[in-house]
Amino acid sequence: MKKTFALLFTFLMLFIFKAQDKPAFWNDIEHFKQINKENPPPKDAILLLGSSSFTMWKDVSDYFPAKQIVNRGFGGSSLNDLNFYSDELLKPYSPKQIIIYCGENDFAGNEKLTARQVFNRYKNFYAEIRKYYPTIQVDYISIKLSPSRENLWPKFIATNSLIKRFMNKKKTADYINITKAMNDENGRTRKDLFLEDMLHMKPNGYEIWAKEMKPFLK
């Protein structure tokens, strides 16, 4: 009996150790793999990559009924995470376009980061994309000014500016500015577009995103 208990305890500890040893968002990536296995993603779709603003856009395909959308946003992710999982996020797909929304969480996770450091993370991920897909359209959606992160707005704005300049110099690449469209007539961020957490958006926020994105969709 004692021997059996000792073996069970050993297996339990090994399981806990392995679970703790997994990198952040490992389960999300494994979930994507399972989805792809059960329902292989269509080729020449528009691939969405990034953080929770994409994750929570569950009905994104309804906003673009004429397009094939593959949403692979995973909540809480940073540009560092996109770089870490670049193979898993890029290799299984053959998209005609990739749209990225990411960057907020980089600063939320480490407020000491500079705009230049986060911009460099983006440049690294852009380079990873081009390894797999040298000529497809790649678009970056500007970092929104979430009211709950107002202290980080100057860094968001500076990062947006760096990425915009970078994307404007690239072929088959665009910067999609949703930040300005989310302002009121006085140039202030509309809080009515956000849920109670003042971070994630209501449907009317996504309606604005869809309107700004449509001219850029392939």
C-alpha positions in Angstrom: 0.0 0.0 0.0 2.8 2.4 1.0 4.7 1.5 -2.2 1.6 2.2 -4.4 1.1 5.5 -2.6 4.7 6.5 -3.1 4.5 5.7 -6.9 1.3 7.7 -7.2 2.9 10.6 -5.4 6.0 10.4 -7.7 3.8 10.5 -10.8 1.8 13.4 -9.4 4.9 15.4 -8.7 6.3 14.7 -12.1 3.0 15.9 -13.7 3.1 19.1 -11.7 6.7 19.7 -12.5 6.1 19.2 -16.2 3.0 21.5 -16.1 5.0 24.2 -14.4 7.9 23.7 -16.9 5.7 24.6 -19.9 6.3 28.1 -21.4 3.7 30.7 -21.2 0.8 30.2 -23.7 1.8 26.7 -24.4 -1.8 25.5 -24.0 -3.0 28.1 -26.4 -0.6 27.0 -29.1 -1.5 23.3 -28.5 -5.1 24.3 -28.9 -4.4 25.9 -32.2 -2.6 22.7 -33.3 -5.6 20.6 -32.3 -8.0 23.0 -34.2 -5.8 22.7 -37.3 -5.8 19.0 -37.1 -9.5 18.7 -36.8 -10.3 21.4 -39.3 -7.3 22.3 -41.5 -7.1 26.0 -42.2 -7.9 27.2 -45.7 -5.1 28.4 -47.9 -5.1 32.1 -49.0 -7.1 33.2 -45.9 -6.5 36.3 -43.9 -4.6 35.3 -40.8 -5.1 37.4 -37.6 -2.2 37.2 -35.1 -1.9 38.9 -31.7 -3.4 39.4 -28.3 -6.8 39.5 -26.6 -8.4 42.1 -28.8 -8.3 39.5 -31.5 -9.0 36.6 -29.2 -12.3 38.2 -28.0 -13.4 39.0 -31.5 -15.2 35.7 -31.8 -17.5 36.9 -34.6 -14.9 38.5 -36.7 -15.9 36.6 -39.8 -19.4 38.1 -39.5 -17.8 41.6 -40.1 -16.1 40.4 -43.3 -18.5 37.8 -44.8 -16.8 37.9 -48.2 -13.4 37.0 -46.7 -11.9 33.8 -45.2 -10.6 34.7 -41.8 -8.4 32.6 -39.5 -8.2 34.0 -36.0 -5.1 32.9 -34.0 -5.1 35.7 -31.4 -4.3 34.5 -27.9 -5.1 36.6 -24.9 -2.4 38.3 -22.9 0.3 37.7 -25.5 3.1 40.1 -26.3 5.3 40.6 -29.3 7.9 38.6 -27.5 5.4 35.7 -27.4 4.7 36.0 -31.1 8.5 35.8 -31.7 8.8 32.8 -29.4 6.0 30.9 -31.2 6.7 32.2 -34.7 7.1 28.8 -36.2 3.9 27.5 -34.7 2.0 30.7 -35.7 3.3 30.9 -39.2 4.3 27.5 -40.6 1.0 25.7 -40.6 -0.8 28.4 -42.7 -0.5 29.6 -46.2 -2.3 33.0 -45.9 -2.6 35.7 -48.5 -2.5 38.3 -45.8 -1.4 38.6 -42.1 -2.9 41.2 -39.8 -1.2 41.8 -36.4 -2.6 43.4 -33.3 0.0 43.2 -30.5 2.2 45.5 -28.3 -0.1 46.6 -25.5 0.9 43.7 -23.3 4.6 44.2 -23.8 4.4 47.5 -21.9 1.8 46.2 -19.4 4.1 43.4 -18.5 7.1 45.6 -18.1 6.5 49.4 -17.9 10.3 50.0 -18.1 10.4 49.0 -21.7 11.0 51.8 -24.2 9.1 52.3 -27.4 12.2 51.4 -29.4 12.6 48.1 -27.6 9.0 47.1 -28.4 9.4 48.3 -31.9 12.5 46.0 -32.3 10.4 43.1 -31.1 7.9 43.9 -33.9 10.7 44.2 -36.5 11.9 40.7 -35.4 8.5 39.2 -35.9 8.1 41.0 -39.2 11.4 39.4 -40.3 10.1 36.0 -39.2 7.0 36.4 -41.3 9.1 37.3 -44.4 11.1 34.1 -43.9 8.0 32.1 -44.6 6.0 34.5 -46.8 8.3 37.0 -48.6 5.6 38.7 -50.7 2.2 38.4 -49.0 0.5 41.5 -47.6 1.3 42.2 -43.9 -0.6 44.8 -41.9 -0.2 46.2 -38.4 -3.1 47.6 -36.4 -2.1 50.5 -34.3 -2.1 50.1 -30.5 -5.4 51.4 -29.1 -5.4 53.8 -26.2 -7.1 51.6 -23.6 -8.4 53.9 -20.8 -7.2 51.4 -18.1 -3.6 51.9 -19.4 -3.6 55.6 -19.7 -0.2 55.9 -18.0 1.2 53.9 -20.9 -0.3 56.0 -23.7 2.9 58.0 -24.5 4.7 54.8 -25.1 1.8 53.4 -27.2 1.9 56.5 -29.3 5.6 56.5 -29.7 5.6 52.8 -30.7 2.8 53.4 -33.2 4.8 56.1 -34.8 7.9 53.9 -35.2 5.9 51.0 -36.6 4.0 53.3 -39.0 7.3 54.7 -40.4 8.7 51.2 -40.7 5.7 49.7 -42.5 5.4 52.7 -44.9 8.8 51.8 -46.2 8.0 48.2 -46.9 6.4 46.7 -50.0 3.1 44.8 -49.5 2.8 46.2 -46.0 0.5 48.7 -44.4 -0.2 50.4 -41.0 -3.9 50.5 -40.1 -4.6 53.4 -37.8 -7.6 52.5 -35.6 -6.4 54.8 -32.7 -7.7 58.1 -34.2 -11.0 56.5 -35.3 -11.7 55.5 -31.6 -11.6 59.2 -30.5 -14.6 61.5 -30.0 -15.1 64.9 -31.6 -12.7 66.4 -29.0 -9.9 64.0 -29.8 -10.4 62.0 -26.6 -10.6 58.2 -26.5 -14.3 57.1 -26.4 -14.8 55.1 -23.2 -18.2 53.9 -24.4 -16.4 51.6 -26.8 -14.9 49.6 -23.9 -16.2 47.0 -21.5 -16.1 47.6 -17.8 -12.4 46.7 -17.6 -11.7 49.7 -19.9 -9.3 47.4 -21.8 -11.4 45.1 -24.0 -14.0 46.3 -26.5 -17.7 46.2 -27.0 -19.2 45.4 -30.4 -19.3 49.1 -31.4 -15.5 49.2 -30.9 -15.1 46.3 -33.3 -17.4 48.0 -35.7 -14.9 50.9 -35.9 -12.0 48.4 -36.3 -13.9 46.7 -39.2 -14.6 49.9 -41.0 -10.9 51.0 -40.8 -9.6 47.5 -41.8 -11.9 46.9 -44.8 -10.0 49.0 -47.3 -6.8 47.0 -46.5 -8.2 43.5 -46.8 -7.1 41.4 -49.8 
